[in-house]
Amino acid sequence: MAKLPQVTWGGRFAAGPAELMLKFSESVSWDRRLAPFDIAGSKAHSAMLAHVGLITVAERKAIHAGLDAILAEIEGGAFVWDPALEDVHMNIEQALTRRVPAAAKLHTARSRNDQVATDMRLFFKAACGELEGRLAAAQQALLAAAEAGRDVLIPGYTHLQRAQPVYFAHHLFAWLEMLERDRARFRQVAERANECPLGAGAIAGTTLPIDREFTARQLGFVDARGRPRVTQNSMDAVADRDVFIEFAAACALLGVHLSRMAEDLILWSSAEFKFVELPDAFCTGSSLMPQKKNPDSCELLRGKSARLQGNLHTLLTLVKGLPMTYNRDLQEDKPPVFDSLDQAVLCVDVLAGTVGGLTVNRARCAAAVADPALLATDLADYLVAHGAPFREAHHAVGKVVAMAEQRGVPLPALPTAEVRAVHAAFGEDWATVFDLRRALAARRGTGMPGPKQLARQFARWRRLLS
Ligand code: ARG
């Protein structure tokens, strides 16, 4: 069933799109969330048109008033979106046309191609700002959990085997570093987005005397010194989707970080470890096994990371092999990006909530970290400090460890004489190595888990997150 030709582009058409085609091609069901950015873009564009004399000041005022009213309607939920008008841009333009005759001049020297590129760059700047703020809140929650378990020691793991003792807080600080890099990445993506494509038109700019720098300034596409930043090639401006991919990549990597944290929490909360108790509010029960308390928030964090990676993959595949410049395929660039933002925001908030309700099981941590084998490397360091080459020291300690294992006793319980028989550099005081606090205190260098460094890191994070 053919409909009336489209008002915005139907000039050359005898009939409008089929019902099925409308359903297939509409994007307003999801791109309507760009409305605030689309309206900001249209206000800046019409301000520029008035500035260069392509419309009158009265026309600009009428357009601005109309757009403000439409935005208020959209925000109030009263605006009626029409899928037959395809997308957010045409819905808003048509609504404006019904109110303001001057609306017919709004699209002067503009195409939906540079319009949507602009909307999305504004969207990315806002999205990155939002994620940065949420990430900082999650970091605060981690810092608070580190404070609460400040004096707790746990085994650190490599290959998921007990390796060396660390402060619980040192482990959480590793997570803080990961999130700090994510935060920096979103700042960088926002900086990438900070170029105004308006004026590129459909592909080759316009013959009309527009002022691109004026528009860019209006929309905040400026550098640190307030100078306007505009795209430098009209074809690239409408074809480029790099920032979409960079944003999705930053979300995917954030997802991977959250997934690794979630995995640690899942392990730590299992009966086998029991280092922490997760908050009831972020766990669920089993419909069959009454005793179960499942770490669902963490498992979902792990699962969502797959989805965030999928969105990145969708975008890479979407853009690959597209001929220059704009192709309608690119309409599919928005759902993955919106989903990445929404899911990343949720994930970061859920991590903050889960960590915020975490309690540390001090007794279980103390029991696990009391394993003297965690200090076998310190014992090798002892031999090195007493003149032995490290490879020789490592070998000797290996023998001592095997000896303890054979006898089924903890390392420090071995008779000194027998230990000294393994290597002459072992002194009477060899077993003092197994004093945990002393072992930690010896780890003094930057980035190490000693108490002095820990205090420095607490101060650093408090400063960074204040
Ligand atoms: N809804 C379209 C999109 O998101 C807007 C641009 C349409 N441009 C065009 N030449 N049909 O890609």
Boltz pocket constraint, residues with backbone or C-beta under 6 A from the ligand:
constraints:
  - pocket:
      binder: B
      contacts: [[A, 27], [A, 31], [A, 87], [A, 112], [A, 113], [A, 116], [A, 326], [A, 327], [A, 328], [A, 330], [A, 331], [A, 332]]
      max_distance: 6.0
